[in-house]
């Protein structure tokens, strides 16, 4: 009779959304080391479920059930006498049922001690640096529908954009706020990352910035300028041009070049060095120049057995190219980090080099030059393209 009344309370409080949680204790069942079970409501893919945490002596196991299945599990546990005490935490009160040594159940009511959680979603909710997906430029760029929902086909690009901002957030935070930041994005394409960077700097970090996207294709330049105007991004504009032809009257605060092919990445790095950019960010693509050198020379060294295979030669050329780029950036006083950058289906290269301008001593510069020369000699490289454009 007591249990029947308890089960009715359980059903009613779930239906009325007064349920907070439930605990089952004093276990006397067949499972070794099981101590308690804790039950709470979760939302999984917009459906309400009961989540059971089975607490063992050295581990926890979580299982999710529909409401009907979950209630039945609780009923079965108690009817079988496996747990001797159950506590139902609701908005109005705590209801405790306990079985004595004679097998008789008794119930008591106590004041409520638990608070109802504001968020019951069990789905992973990642904090996005650029905020909500309802922003106008995201819809204009065809990443989201009119309700702000990310299109299924655009999920990879959406993740890429957010990961890009997340990787740069700490570096962007350290940039000064006492002047308008001058930012240039080389090879901006359709502007997904350019818009996100402007949005993050302006609306999240509250830093005044003037952002320019450089793009060779005139139709994309016109498209992005139209979206920027419609969105009210007054200090974001796009210009038709090439990386090597870019010129600025002022020093840069940030230079970005993502997926510029082969030596175009080096041209972009040089522009950053030339205009004393405080932050240079590149995600290289297509490492052909160094690979051609390696194939031509076929230098004999301790690693030549690896690059007999084409796939290893390609990976080796990528690592060697980007390592030398990082080394040259360090020569010019940049503190460099090389990290993994999420790629989508159209951009399989996923290495990002982030360089922040610091101070460097003349002795350290000489040490880097020596390392650069010995590295080239070991692998049989005559000259890296970035060396050439920098005049090293």
N, C-alpha and C positions, 0 to 999 in steps of 0.2 A: 504493500500500500504506500509506504514511504517513497520507495523508488519510483513507483508509477507517478506520484505527485511531482517528484523531482524531474522526471523525464518530460512531464507536461510543462513545467517551468522552463526547462531548457529549450523546448520547441518554441514556446511563446516569446521568450526573450530574443531568440534569433530572428523570428518573424517580425518583431516590433523594433528590431535594431537596438536593443538594450544590452545585448551580449557584449562583454568585454573579453573575458578569457575563462578557461576552466583548467583545473589541475586534478590529476589522479595520483594518489600517493599510497604509501604503505603496501607495496606490491608483494603478493604471495603467489605468483603464477609460475609457470614452467621456464620462463626465459631467464637465463643466468645473467646476473649483474644489472638487470633492468631495475631502476629505482623509481622514477616518476615519468608521467606523461603530461605535457603541457599542450593545451589546445587554444588556438586563436583563429580569428577570421582574417582571411587574406583575399585580395582581388587579383586573380591571375587571368590575364587577357580579357579583362572586363567582366569576368564571372566570379561570383562569390564562392569561396571554398573554405573548408576547415583545414587548417594546417596543424599537424600533430608533430611535436618534438618528443621523441623517445629518448629519455636521458638514462644512459648506462653509466657504469662506474668510470669508464675512461673515454667515452665518446658520446656524441649526440647523433641521432638519425632523424631526419625530417621527412615526413610523408604527407602529401596533400590529398584530400578527398572532397567529393561533392558534399553539400550539406546533408543530403539524405544518407550517404554512405558514412559520413563522419559521425552523425548521431547514432547510427546503428552500431558503429564500433564502440562508442561509449556505453551504449545499452548492453552490448555483449560482454564488455569488460566487467561491468558491475553485476550483471546477472550471474556471471560465472564466479563471482567472488574473488577475482584476481587482485583487485584493488579494494582496500578496506576504507578508504576515505576519498571523497570527491568534493571539491569546492568550486561553486559556480559564482563567478564575479560578474555582477550586472551593474547597470547605472544606479538602480534603486537600493540594492543590498547585496551582501554576500550570503549564499546559501550553502551550508556545510552538511553533507550527509556522511555518517560514520557507522561502521559495522562493529558491534562488540564481539567478545569472544564466543558468545552463544549464537552468532550469526544474525542478530537482530539489528536492523537499520534504524537510526534515529537522525532527525534533521533539526538544525537550529539556524536561526537567522541573525546576521550581524550587520553593523553599519557598513556601507560601501567603502572599500579601501583602494580601489583601482580606478584609474582615469581612462576614459575612452580615447584611443589613439586618433589623431586627426587624419592620418594617412594609412590606409590598409593595403595599399598596392604592394604585391609581392614581386611585381616585375621590376627589373633593374632600371632605376631612373637616374641616368647620368646627368650631372650638372653640366650644362652646355655653356661654354664661355661666351658665345654670342647671343645667349638668351633664348627667347621664344622663337619658334619656327613660323610665327604669324607675320613676320616682318615683310613689308611690301616688296623689297628687292628680291627676296627669295622666291616669291610667286612670279615676279616678272622674269626671273632667270629660269623659270620652269622647274624649280626644285620642289615647290609645294603647290597644292591646289588652293582654291579660293578660301577654304576654311583653315589653311595653314598646316594641313597634314602633308608630311613629306611623301612624295610619290615613291612607290616601291622601287622603280627603276633608278631613283635618285638617292637611295639609302647610302650607297658607298660614297658618293660625292658629299653628302651631308656629313658623314662621319669624317671624311677627309678634311673638310673645312674646319670642323670643330677641333679635330686633333691638331691641325696646323696652328690654330690660335692658342690651343692649350700648350703646345710646345714652346711658343714664343712669348707666352704671357709674362713669365718672370723677367725676361729681357726687356719687354715693352714697358713693364712697370718701372724700371730703373731709368728710363729716358726722362730728360728734363721737362718741366711744365712751364718754364719761364718764357718760352717762345713757341711759335707755330712750327710743329715738326714737319720737315720736308721729306716726303716719302716717294719713292719711285718703284714701280713694279715692272720689271723688264719681261716682255713677252706675256702680257696679261691675259691673252686669249679671250674667253667669254667673261672674264672678270669675277668669277665665283670668289676667289680668295682675296682679290683686291677689294671688293665690296665688304667682305667679312672683316678685313683688316681695318678699313676706314670706320666701319660700324663699331668695332671693338675699341679702337682708339678714342673715337668721338663720344660714343654713348655709354660705354662701360667704364673706361679709364678717365673720361672727361678731359682728355688732352686735345688741345687744338692742333689740327694737322691739315696739311695740304698734300693730297695723295694724287699721283699721276700714274696712270697705266699706259705703258708703251706697247703698242701692238701693230704689226705690219699690215694686217688685213683690215681694210677700210670699213667693210660692212660690220665687223665686230666693234670697231671704234665708235661708229654711229649708234649701234645698238646699245652699247654700254653708256654712252653719254646721254642717250634718251632715258634710260632707266635711272641714272644718277639724278637727272633733272626732275623726273617724275617722283622720285623718292624724297627729294629735298636734301640730297647730299651735295650741298653747294660747293664744298671744297674738294670734291672728287671729280677728276676729269680724265679723259683718255685721249691720247695723241697717236697719230699714225707715224710709224718710224721703225728703225732697227736698233738693236742694242749697240752695235759699234758706232753708229752715227749719233748717239745721244750726247747732248751737251747741256751743261747747267751753269748758270751764273753764280750759284751759291753752293756751299757745302751741303751734303746730304746728311740726314739723320738716319734714314733707313733705306737700304737697297735690297729688293727682293728679286730673285730670278728662279722660278720653279719650272723644271723640266725644259730648260733651254738646251737644245741639242748640241752635243759634242763641244767644240771650242767656243760656242756662244755663251756657255757658262763662264768660261775664262774671260771673255769680253766683259761680261756683267761684273765679275769680281774685280777686274781692273777698273771699271767705272766707279765702283764703290771705294776702292783704294784711292783713285785719282781725286775724288771729291770728298775724301776724308769722312766717309760714312761712319756713324757711331755703331751701326748694326748692319751686318751683311748676312743675308740668308739665301742660300742656294740649295736646290734639290736637283743635282746633275742628271743628265740623261744622255745615253749613247756615247760611250767612251772610245771613240775610234782612233784618235790621234796616237795615243800611247800604244794601243793594240797594234797599229801598223808598224810602229817602231820595234815592238817586241817580235813581231813576225819577221821583220826584215833582218834584224841582227841575230836572233836566236842565240843569245848570250849563254855561255856555259857557266853555270853556277850550281850551288847546292839545291836549288829549287827547279832546275830545268826539267826534271822528270815529271813535274806536275803539269807544266804548260804544254806538254806534248798533246794533251787532250783539249779540243776546241772549247768545250764548256768551261774548263778550268782556266784556260787562257783568257776567256772573256771576263770571268769573275776576277782574275788576277789583275787584268788591265783596269777594271773598275776601281778596285781597292788601291792600286798603285797611283792611278790618276788623282783620286780624291785625297789620298794621303799627301801627295805632293802639293795639291791645292791648299790643304790645311797648313802645311809647312810654310808655304810662301805667305799666306795670310799672317802667320805667326811672325815671320820676318818683318812685316810691316806693322807689328805691334798689336795684332788682334789675338785675343784669347779665343780659341776655337773649340767647338764641341761638334762631334759627328754622331748623329742619332738616327733611329729608324723613323721614317715618315710613311704614314698610311698611303697606299696607292690604290687607284681604282683600276678598272679593267683596261683603260686606255693608257695608263701610265705605270708600267710595272716596276720602274726604278723607284726605290723607296728610301734612299739615303738623303739626309738633310745635313748641311754644314751650316752652323750658326757661329758667327764671328763677332765678338764685341771689342771695340777699340779700347786698348789699354796703353800703358807705357812699356818701352823695351829699351834695354841697355845696348850699347854698341858691342859689348862682348857677347851678349846673347845673340845678336844679329849675326855675328861672325860664326858662332857655334851652329846656328841654323843653316848658314850658307855651306859650311863644311859637311853637314849632314845631307843637305840637298845634293851636293856634288858626289859624295860617296854612294848615295842611293842610286843616282843616275848611272854611275860607273858600274855598280854591281849588276844592274839590270840591262845595261847596254843602251840606255836612252841618251840621245844626243842633246835634245832640248825639249822641255815641256813648253807647250804653247803659252801658258800663263807667264812663264819666265820671259818669253820673247816680247809679249805686249807690255810687260812691266819694265822691260829694259834691264833685267838682272844680268 
